[in-house]
Amino acid sequence: MTTTNISPSSIVVEVLRGDNYDDWSACMKSYMLAQDLWDFIEPSTGHHEGDQEVDSKPIDHQEGDSKALRKKNAAALHAIQISCAPNILSKIRSITSAKVAWDTLANLQRQNSPSHKEQAVEAEPSEDDESLGSEQSVEAEPAEDDESQGSGIP
């Protein structure tokens, strides 16, 4: 029987396990937008979402009450932390910035995604690829030489 880690926090349906990042991040983004915490993850820049303009004033963490900003960062970070499975939490446990934690999880997802692994394998030439590459270049050179010899040069 497979157990599913249901989040008791009700922030997300399931805690982040590693194989559900896309669903988890969508739920987390919605939650943080609703709680006015998303600007700690992605400062707004006046872009449009759908037909509505998003707040055009970028967040400035230097303005205003620094205690209130620290509390909001802590709230966003806490939401991320309690929405992660223990093995994922261990990778961000010492991080004190919600944005850094979010970016770390996104980078881990990219590194562990099947497409990233396939690209890494494709980027590493095997011995067969290297030998084929040298054979192909040897074959290509005589063809050019044949053309120059066919032009009347002895």
C-alpha positions as CSV (number, residue, x, y, z in Angstrom):
1,M,0.0,0.0,0.0
2,T,1.4,3.4,-1.0
3,T,1.1,6.2,1.5
4,T,0.5,9.7,0.4
5,N,1.8,12.6,2.4
6,I,-1.2,14.8,2.7
7,S,-0.3,18.2,4.1
8,P,-2.1,18.9,7.4
9,S,-1.5,22.6,6.8
10,S,-4.2,22.9,4.0
11,I,-1.8,25.1,2.1
12,V,-1.3,22.4,-0.5
13,V,-3.1,19.1,-1.1
14,E,0.2,17.1,-1.0
15,V,3.5,18.0,0.4
16,L,6.4,18.4,-2.1
17,R,8.0,15.0,-2.6
18,G,10.1,15.6,-5.7
19,D,7.8,14.1,-8.3
20,N,4.9,16.6,-7.8
21,Y,6.8,19.9,-8.1
22,D,4.6,21.4,-10.8
23,D,1.3,20.9,-8.9
24,W,2.9,21.9,-5.6
25,S,4.4,25.1,-6.9
26,A,1.1,26.1,-8.5
27,C,-0.7,25.6,-5.2
28,M,2.0,27.4,-3.3
29,K,1.9,30.4,-5.7
30,S,-1.9,30.7,-5.3
31,Y,-1.6,30.5,-1.6
32,M,1.1,33.1,-1.4
33,L,-0.7,35.4,-3.7
34,A,-3.8,35.1,-1.6
35,Q,-1.8,35.8,1.6
36,D,0.1,38.7,0.0
37,L,3.4,36.9,0.3
38,W,4.3,36.3,-3.3
39,D,6.3,39.5,-3.6
40,F,8.9,37.8,-1.4
41,I,9.3,35.1,-4.1
42,E,8.9,37.1,-7.2
43,P,8.8,40.9,-6.9
44,S,6.1,42.4,-9.0
45,T,7.2,44.6,-11.9
46,G,3.9,45.9,-13.3
47,H,3.3,43.0,-15.7
48,H,-0.2,41.9,-16.8
49,E,-1.8,38.6,-15.9
50,G,-4.8,38.0,-18.1
51,D,-6.7,41.2,-18.6
52,Q,-5.8,42.7,-15.2
53,E,-2.7,44.6,-14.4
54,V,-0.8,43.4,-11.4
55,D,0.4,46.0,-8.9
56,S,3.0,48.0,-10.7
57,K,4.9,49.1,-7.6
58,P,7.8,46.7,-7.1
59,I,8.3,45.6,-3.5
60,D,11.2,47.4,-1.9
61,H,12.5,45.4,1.1
62,Q,14.3,48.5,2.4
63,E,11.2,50.7,2.7
64,G,8.7,50.5,5.5
65,D,8.7,48.6,8.8
66,S,11.6,46.1,8.6
67,K,10.0,44.0,11.4
68,A,6.8,43.7,9.3
69,L,8.9,42.6,6.3
70,R,10.8,40.1,8.3
71,K,7.5,38.6,9.5
72,K,6.1,38.4,6.0
73,N,9.3,36.7,4.8
74,A,9.1,34.3,7.7
75,A,5.5,33.5,6.9
76,A,6.3,32.8,3.3
77,L,9.3,30.7,4.3
78,H,7.2,28.8,6.9
79,A,4.6,28.0,4.3
80,I,7.2,26.6,2.0
81,Q,8.8,24.6,4.8
82,I,5.6,23.0,6.2
83,S,4.6,22.1,2.6
84,C,7.7,19.9,2.0
85,A,8.3,16.3,2.8
86,P,11.1,15.7,5.4
87,N,13.7,14.7,2.7
88,I,13.0,17.9,0.8
89,L,12.9,20.1,3.9
90,S,16.3,18.9,4.8
91,K,17.7,20.6,1.7
92,I,16.3,24.0,2.6
93,R,16.2,23.8,6.4
94,S,19.1,26.3,7.0
95,I,17.8,28.9,4.5
96,T,16.3,32.1,6.0
97,S,15.0,33.7,2.8
98,A,11.7,32.6,1.3
99,K,13.0,33.5,-2.2
100,V,16.2,31.5,-1.8
101,A,14.2,28.5,-0.5
102,W,11.8,28.8,-3.5
103,D,14.7,29.1,-6.0
104,T,16.6,26.2,-4.4
105,L,13.5,23.9,-4.8
106,A,13.1,25.0,-8.4
107,N,16.7,24.3,-9.1
108,L,16.5,20.9,-7.5
109,Q,13.5,20.1,-9.6
110,R,15.3,21.1,-12.8
111,Q,18.3,19.0,-11.8
112,N,16.2,16.0,-11.1
113,S,13.8,16.3,-14.0
114,P,14.0,13.6,-16.7
115,S,14.6,16.1,-19.5
116,H,17.6,17.6,-17.6
117,K,19.1,14.2,-17.1
118,E,18.5,13.4,-20.8
119,Q,20.3,16.6,-21.8
120,A,23.2,15.8,-19.6
121,V,23.5,12.4,-21.2
122,E,23.3,13.8,-24.7
123,A,25.9,16.4,-23.9
124,E,28.5,13.8,-22.9
125,P,29.9,12.1,-26.1
126,S,30.4,8.4,-25.8
127,E,33.4,6.6,-27.2
128,D,31.2,5.4,-30.1
129,D,30.2,9.0,-30.8
130,E,33.8,10.2,-30.8
131,S,34.9,7.4,-33.2
132,L,32.0,8.1,-35.5
133,G,32.8,11.8,-35.4
134,S,36.4,11.2,-36.5
135,E,35.3,8.8,-39.2
136,Q,32.8,11.3,-40.5
137,S,35.4,14.0,-40.7
138,V,37.8,11.7,-42.5
139,E,35.1,10.8,-45.0
140,A,34.2,14.4,-45.6
141,E,37.8,15.6,-46.3
142,P,38.4,13.3,-49.3
143,A,35.2,14.4,-50.9
144,E,36.4,18.0,-50.9
145,D,39.8,16.8,-52.2
146,D,38.0,14.9,-55.0
147,E,36.2,18.0,-56.0
148,S,39.4,20.1,-56.1
149,Q,41.2,17.3,-58.2
150,G,38.2,17.3,-60.6
151,S,38.7,21.0,-61.3
152,G,41.9,20.3,-63.3
153,I,44.5,20.9,-60.6
154,P,47.2,18.1,-60.9
